[in-house]
Amino acid sequence: MAADTNTMLDTLAGVVQAIAQDRKLRQWFSRLAKKSIVERRNEIYSMTLRMTQQGEDVKIITSLHLLADAKVFDAACQSLRELGQLGK
């Protein structure tokens, strides 16, 4: 279980890094940050469902799905702020 958790966290860190490096992903993430927790969660769930249906990478889908958790999303926001890639 710990190895799976480490893998998910590593993949999530990679997703945050990808967001930091890609303007369109940053814009998407910034829009999510302005939504209510429920709206954000619903959008993330819808997106991950579409990705699953399209056969996208399971690790990425799982990592994005983790962003539906408010604490995980807040941690991702903090990381992006520290990288100078997300406003306050």
Residue frames relative to the residue before (quaternion, step in Angstrom):
aa qw qx qy qz dx dy dz
M 1.0000 0.0000 0.0000 0.0000 0.00 0.00 0.00
A 0.6520 0.5193 -0.3243 0.4472 3.60 0.91 -0.89
A 0.6370 0.5194 -0.3356 0.4602 3.59 0.99 -0.76
D 0.6368 0.5159 -0.3283 0.4696 3.59 1.02 -0.77
T 0.6429 0.5163 -0.3150 0.4699 3.57 0.99 -0.86
N 0.6530 0.5057 -0.3165 0.4665 3.59 0.92 -0.85
T 0.6403 0.5208 -0.3217 0.4640 3.57 0.98 -0.82
M 0.6607 0.5002 -0.3096 0.4663 3.60 0.93 -0.89
L 0.6625 0.5004 -0.3085 0.4643 3.57 0.95 -0.86
D 0.6308 0.5191 -0.3295 0.4734 3.59 1.02 -0.75
T 0.6647 0.4883 -0.3020 0.4780 3.57 0.96 -0.87
L 0.6287 0.5216 -0.3303 0.4728 3.58 1.01 -0.78
A 0.6252 0.5203 -0.3342 0.4761 3.58 1.01 -0.79
G 0.6404 0.5217 -0.3124 0.4692 3.57 1.05 -0.75
V 0.6287 0.5210 -0.3276 0.4753 3.57 1.06 -0.76
V 0.6436 0.5065 -0.3204 0.4761 3.59 0.96 -0.85
Q 0.6441 0.5115 -0.3189 0.4710 3.59 0.97 -0.80
A 0.6394 0.5165 -0.3221 0.4697 3.59 1.00 -0.82
I 0.6288 0.5218 -0.3323 0.4710 3.58 1.00 -0.80
A 0.6556 0.5263 -0.3072 0.4459 3.57 0.95 -0.89
Q 0.7475 0.4289 -0.2178 0.4581 3.59 1.02 -0.75
D 0.7406 0.3865 -0.2117 0.5072 3.60 1.21 -0.33
R 0.4660 -0.7177 0.4508 0.2540 3.56 -0.62 1.18
K 0.6789 0.4896 -0.3037 0.4551 3.61 0.86 -0.89
L 0.6477 0.4998 -0.3211 0.4770 3.58 0.99 -0.76
R 0.6308 0.5233 -0.3331 0.4661 3.60 1.03 -0.75
Q 0.6397 0.5173 -0.3258 0.4659 3.58 0.99 -0.81
W 0.6411 0.5197 -0.3140 0.4693 3.56 0.98 -0.89
F 0.6809 0.4920 -0.2848 0.4618 3.55 0.87 -1.00
S 0.6351 0.5277 -0.3223 0.4629 3.60 1.00 -0.79
R 0.6342 0.5095 -0.3273 0.4808 3.58 1.03 -0.76
L 0.6322 0.5245 -0.3306 0.4646 3.59 0.99 -0.80
A 0.6533 0.5437 -0.3139 0.4231 3.57 0.95 -0.90
K 0.6787 0.4891 -0.2839 0.4686 3.59 1.15 -0.54
K 0.6002 0.5705 -0.3564 0.4327 3.58 1.25 -0.22
S 0.5969 -0.5271 0.4434 0.4115 3.53 -1.29 0.29
I 0.6685 -0.4949 0.3599 0.4227 3.57 -1.23 0.37
V 0.6660 0.5051 -0.3047 0.4566 3.59 0.93 -0.87
E 0.6573 0.4994 -0.3132 0.4696 3.61 0.91 -0.87
R 0.6506 0.5191 -0.3069 0.4616 3.55 0.96 -0.92
R 0.6570 0.5121 -0.3033 0.4627 3.56 0.90 -0.95
N 0.6637 0.5056 -0.3054 0.4589 3.59 0.90 -0.89
E 0.6583 0.5020 -0.3142 0.4646 3.59 0.96 -0.82
I 0.6514 0.5047 -0.3137 0.4717 3.59 0.96 -0.83
Y 0.6513 0.5082 -0.3202 0.4636 3.59 0.92 -0.86
S 0.6537 0.5113 -0.3149 0.4604 3.59 0.95 -0.86
M 0.6641 0.5091 -0.3016 0.4570 3.55 0.95 -0.91
T 0.6871 0.4709 -0.2982 0.4661 3.59 0.88 -0.89
L 0.5982 0.5423 -0.3637 0.4645 3.59 1.11 -0.56
R 0.6464 0.5051 -0.3127 0.4788 3.60 0.95 -0.87
M 0.6570 0.5121 -0.3127 0.4565 3.57 0.93 -0.89
T 0.6298 0.5274 -0.3244 0.4690 3.58 1.03 -0.80
Q 0.6701 0.5048 -0.2889 0.4613 3.56 0.92 -0.94
Q 0.6989 0.4478 -0.2575 0.4947 3.58 1.14 -0.64
G 0.5063 -0.6926 0.3982 0.3246 3.58 1.28 0.07
E 0.2737 0.7784 -0.5191 0.2229 3.58 1.12 0.61
D 0.7176 -0.4503 0.3319 0.4149 3.56 -1.35 0.25
V 0.4642 -0.7165 0.4585 0.2469 3.58 -0.69 1.16
K 0.6377 0.5350 -0.3389 0.4386 3.60 0.97 -0.77
I 0.6612 0.4877 -0.3058 0.4811 3.58 0.96 -0.83
I 0.6313 0.5291 -0.3300 0.4611 3.58 0.96 -0.86
T 0.6569 0.5110 -0.3036 0.4638 3.58 0.92 -0.93
S 0.6639 0.5033 -0.3031 0.4627 3.58 0.94 -0.85
L 0.6556 0.4869 -0.3125 0.4853 3.57 0.95 -0.82
H 0.6182 0.5470 -0.3359 0.4536 3.56 1.04 -0.77
L 0.6037 0.5649 -0.3486 0.4416 3.60 1.07 -0.69
L 0.6058 0.5790 -0.3508 0.4180 3.58 1.13 -0.63
A 0.5397 0.6195 -0.4028 0.4034 3.61 1.23 -0.27
D 0.5943 0.5284 -0.3612 0.4869 3.57 1.23 -0.41
A 0.5119 -0.6930 0.4179 0.2883 3.57 -0.71 1.12
K 0.6660 0.5006 -0.3118 0.4568 3.62 0.95 -0.81
V 0.6454 0.4994 -0.3187 0.4821 3.57 1.00 -0.78
F 0.6438 0.5177 -0.3225 0.4621 3.58 0.94 -0.86
D 0.6517 0.5125 -0.3120 0.4640 3.58 0.95 -0.88
A 0.6410 0.5109 -0.3240 0.4724 3.59 1.01 -0.77
A 0.6325 0.5153 -0.3267 0.4772 3.59 1.02 -0.77
C 0.6294 0.5284 -0.3274 0.4663 3.58 1.00 -0.82
Q 0.6575 0.5134 -0.3058 0.4589 3.56 0.92 -0.93
S 0.6391 0.5211 -0.3234 0.4641 3.58 0.96 -0.84
L 0.6767 0.4860 -0.2927 0.4693 3.57 0.92 -0.90
R 0.6159 0.5263 -0.3478 0.4720 3.60 1.06 -0.67
E 0.6587 0.5121 -0.3065 0.4582 3.58 0.95 -0.89
L 0.6696 0.4674 -0.2830 0.5031 3.57 1.18 -0.59
G 0.4661 -0.6938 0.4242 0.3486 3.57 1.32 -0.11
Q 0.5535 0.6420 -0.3650 0.3850 3.57 1.22 0.44
L 0.7485 0.2697 -0.1929 0.5743 3.60 1.24 0.16
G 0.4355 -0.6997 0.5044 0.2576 3.55 -0.90 0.95
K 0.6169 -0.5722 0.4021 0.3611 3.53 -1.30 0.17
